[in-house]
Each structure stands twice: as C-alpha cells, then as structure tokens.
Amino acid sequence: MSDAFFKMWNQHNPSCGEPTKTTNESGNKYYGYFQNRFGEQWILVYDHEKKIGELRGGDIVWDTVVIVEDGQVDVMLGKAEAAWLQACWKAATFVG
C-alpha cells in the first residue's frame, strides 16, 4: 500500500481523548472529514453494507461513536457541521 495522501492533526485539547486512527484500508466505506473555523473536527465513516454511518468528534470526546441513520444523528451540531453531514450523507448514499 502506498503512503497516506491526506493526514490531519488533532486540534482538540487532551481532555477530548485520542482521536481514532481512521484509514480506508477496510474498503467499501465512505470517509468524510470536517473542520470549522474554530478548529472543531468531525469524522464520518459510512458503511455501504450496513447502510449506517459512524460520527466521531473531539467535541463529544473522540471515542464516542454516534450512529447516523438516514442522515440523522442524536447529537447537537452547528449549522456548518449539519450542512457538512448532509452533504456527506448524500454523497455516500447516492445511487446514480
């Protein structure tokens, strides 16, 4: 396997825990990353087989997994974060 072409550094303080080491080695998944102007970061991993996503972010402590079903989550998101999540959901679930 070749070297990584996209690498982001944790912008959250240590009390938010260690972010998951997310890679695309497992195959059939969609990966989305978001960082707003305040440095808040989110990662979405959508599983095409299970048809669900897993959302993680420093603001909710990195090892907390929020399940995303039908583009909906049970966590408070800002407007930009919610727009990003919806864009990812549409891209991940689009069937052309």
Residue pairs with C-beta under 8 A, 6 or more apart in sequence:
1 25
4 23
6 33
8 33
8 35
8 41
10 16
10 18
10 19
10 41
10 58
10 62
11 35
11 39
11 40
11 41
11 58
12 19
12 39
12 40
12 41
12 58
12 59
12 62
16 58
16 59
16 61
16 62
17 58
17 61
17 62
17 63
18 62
18 63
19 41
19 43
19 56
19 58
19 62
20 43
20 56
20 62
20 63
22 31
22 43
22 45
24 31
28 47
28 48
28 49
29 45
29 46
29 47
29 48
30 44
30 45
30 46
30 48
30 53
30 88
30 91
30 92
31 43
31 44
31 45
31 46
32 42
32 43
32 44
32 45
32 46
32 84
32 85
32 88
32 91
32 92
33 41
33 42
33 43
33 44
34 41
34 42
34 43
34 44
34 80
34 81
34 84
34 85
35 41
35 42
36 78
36 80
36 81
40 57
40 58
40 59
40 78
40 81
41 57
41 58
42 55
42 56
42 57
42 81
42 84
42 85
43 55
43 56
43 57
44 53
44 54
44 55
44 68
44 85
44 88
44 92
45 53
45 54
46 52
46 53
46 54
46 68
46 88
46 89
46 92
46 93
47 53
47 54
48 92
51 69
51 93
52 67
52 68
52 69
53 67
53 68
53 69
53 88
53 89
53 92
54 65
54 66
54 67
54 68
55 65
55 66
55 67
55 68
55 73
55 75
55 85
56 62
56 63
56 64
56 65
56 66
57 64
60 66
60 75
66 73
66 74
66 75
67 73
67 74
68 85
68 89
71 85
71 86
71 89
71 90
71 93
73 85
77 85
